[in-house]
Amino acid sequence: MDPAMALLEQINSPADLRSLTPEQLAILAEEVRKFLVEKVSATGGHLGPNLGVVELTLAIHRVFESPRDPILWDTGHQAYVHKIVTGRAAAFDTLRQEQGLSGYPSRQESVHDVIENSHASTALSYADGIAKAFELAGESDRHVVAVVGDGALTGGMTWEAINNIAEGKSRSLIIVVNDNARSYSPTIGGLASHLATLRTTQGYERFLDWGKSVLGRTPIVGAPMYEALHGMKKGIKDFVAPQGMFEDLGLKYVGPVDGHNQEDLEFALTRARDFGGPVIVHAITTKGRGFEPAETDEADRFHAVGVVDPQTGLPLKQAPESWTSVFSSELVKAGHERRDIVAITAAMLGPTGLAEFCQRFPERTFDVGIAEQHAVTSAVGMAHAGLHPVVAVYSTFLNRAIDQVLMDCALHQAGVTFVLDRAGITGDDGPSHNGMWDMALLRVVPDLLMFAPRDGTRLQQVFRRAITVENQPTVIRFPKGAVGQEIPAVNSGPYGDLIFGDPEAQIVIVSIGALANSAISAANSLAQLGTAVQVIDPVQVLPINPELIDALARAKLVVTLEDGLIDGGIGESICAQLAALSVDTQCLALGIPKQFLEHKSRSSWLTHMGLDGAGIAAAITARLRAAVQ
Ligand SMILES: Cc1ncc(C[n+]2csc(CCOP(=O)(O)OP(=O)(O)O)c2C)c(N)n1
């Protein structure tokens, strides 16, 4: 037994926490932080958010009885401590790896995990539904707990949920606001200011200290007593912190409470639990707490790290040039040249490559919070008023705003450029982070131009082209990670670029975006076996160029390759268009099958799906053999 982890090693379920003394709890919190730094620095993961919720998680699991009282983690990236105290500490060496522990809650892993998607701002809606079901079943002794960050609270769904939750006066639903004042960067907007007011009202906090000691000595006599005491508190709070927004919405508000003070937290949560209706507990925490490199990191408090040195927090490997950084530099250049270029992010300034633009042009950068729907329609408003907005989001998060792209942007012929980072398989973050839906979803949008660059040069070119389009949405998609070597065109035609082989070859791979290297590798190995294959990169994927279809109609076999869904994808559309011409051309669409992909690395998934060079070559060989028989 590691003496430094003596207590932690005895914790296998939440019940094991309940017998601990305050002193032991403090030691356990230390051990958990040490454990997190040691494990997450070796695997990569969400270090900062989890270091911030150690006491909060221990307190929730001591006051509530999971899984009888469901505990829902909004977004889910902050559930590592919850995993540790629900018996999964031993699996942390495998965090985010194939067959290993998921980086998010996972219902397969534990009965204590209720929801598992990583798209933010959903937990309160799930909680509302569960609380309604408990009420209908007459299970009034069960509580529902939803932990939501100040960042996730900027998402519209949380407010739709609160509007409903406030109606359920006798449903015991506890919203724990984990307020660390940060999303990745500081959380912005009116709500953030409101939380800041509550947080910094010293007079109120002092009053709470006093209130706590008085209340602490008062036996609990149920809701009426609480109401009376709380009403008294509210009077004073309104005096010192006049924006009682939550209470104006019809929710009891408890806080602010020091989210690193075990006793205060448990006091507040117990009061909330015993109240018997919807309550907000406002906990103030520090993102990255206890690990200095994280606490002092300006960019994002180690929101998510790769493999880092456990002492210094510095990356152990220098990252090669990324797709994101190529886009970032081109955007800055465009910003210097054109004053109408503005950039919009949904709370992900750094990860989507907008940080440098923001530094140069702060007045032209808009962080709208975790609000993708609003980001899109607000961009349309800007376009209407003469600007050219560049909306930079992860591919998976644009899913949130497809209707806005369709009805607000395309229907209004708005010149907005969408830059979709992390498109295709991202891998380690599991099903909800893969950007595999964008092409299938956007294929149905009329008058939308979409590009999938195969390398950095093409990314620069298509970005330049996209920002000149003023009457249509334009979309650029590229994957996570290193941009790699340039892949020059052998020649270019109206259909796109020929990037490998002889233009007369009867077998054509239509390679979309960043899979070009795999396509070339497949064509190369087939060429060595005597089968001539050409590789075409159309670069523009939507609308599909009619001249591309004309060129393909002369081939014997067309194989399309995309880092997106086969169903509804670009290849499927190309094959359908060829079939409609009644030519003899055979067509095979390669891509991602319609399924949720568990966490494992991008390269491992690509190999598994036959989307690497060997897999593509094998698929072509098999098709040719089948055609001969
Ligand atoms: C719909 C959606 N957009 C963007 C993200 C990316 N994202 C993950 S966590 C996060 C910030 C969350 O901040 P907060 O809720 O305050 O949690 P903290 O990490 O600060 O604990 C963002 C923007 C997401 N998960 N979902």
The ligand as a Tripos MOL2 file, in Angstrom:
@<TRIPOS>MOLECULE
LIG
   26    27     1     0     0
SMALL
NO_CHARGES

@<TRIPOS>ATOM
      1 C1        -22.3530   22.3400  -26.5200 C.3       1 LIG1
      2 C2        -20.9170   22.3890  -26.0790 C.ar      1 LIG1
      3 N1        -20.1120   23.3780  -26.5280 N.ar      1 LIG1
      4 C3        -18.8300   23.4180  -26.1440 C.ar      1 LIG1
      5 C4        -18.3160   22.4880  -25.3010 C.ar      1 LIG1
      6 C5        -16.8380   22.4960  -24.9440 C.3       1 LIG1
      7 N2        -16.6340   22.6740  -23.5180 N.ar      1 LIG1
      8 C6        -16.3460   21.6420  -22.7140 C.ar      1 LIG1
      9 S1        -16.1840   22.0860  -21.1350 S.2       1 LIG1
     10 C7        -16.4080   23.7270  -21.5130 C.ar      1 LIG1
     11 C8        -16.3310   24.7670  -20.4390 C.3       1 LIG1
     12 C9        -17.1830   24.3700  -19.2970 C.3       1 LIG1
     13 O1        -17.1100   25.3340  -18.2950 O.3       1 LIG1
     14 P1        -17.8480   25.0470  -16.9400 P.3       1 LIG1
     15 O2        -19.2010   24.4800  -17.2010 O.co2     1 LIG1
     16 O3        -17.7840   26.2680  -16.1270 O.co2     1 LIG1
     17 O4        -17.0060   23.8770  -16.2890 O.3       1 LIG1
     18 P2        -15.5240   23.9260  -15.6820 P.3       1 LIG1
     19 O5        -14.6670   23.2190  -16.6900 O.co2     1 LIG1
     20 O6        -15.1130   25.3390  -15.5010 O.co2     1 LIG1
     21 O7        -15.6160   23.1710  -14.4230 O.co2     1 LIG1
     22 C10       -16.6490   23.8840  -22.8700 C.ar      1 LIG1
     23 C11       -16.8790   25.1610  -23.5470 C.3       1 LIG1
     24 C12       -19.1960   21.4770  -24.8550 C.ar      1 LIG1
     25 N3        -18.7870   20.4950  -24.0480 N.pl3     1 LIG1
     26 N4        -20.4790   21.4620  -25.2550 N.ar      1 LIG1
@<TRIPOS>BOND
     1     1     2 1
     2     2     3 ar
     3     2    26 ar
     4     3     4 ar
     5     4     5 ar
     6     5     6 1
     7     5    24 ar
     8     6     7 1
     9     7     8 ar
    10     7    22 ar
    11     8     9 ar
    12     9    10 ar
    13    10    11 1
    14    10    22 ar
    15    11    12 1
    16    12    13 1
    17    13    14 1
    18    14    15 2
    19    14    16 1
    20    14    17 1
    21    17    18 1
    22    18    19 2
    23    18    20 1
    24    18    21 1
    25    22    23 1
    26    24    25 1
    27    24    26 ar
@<TRIPOS>SUBSTRUCTURE
     1 LIG1         1 GROUP 0 **** ****
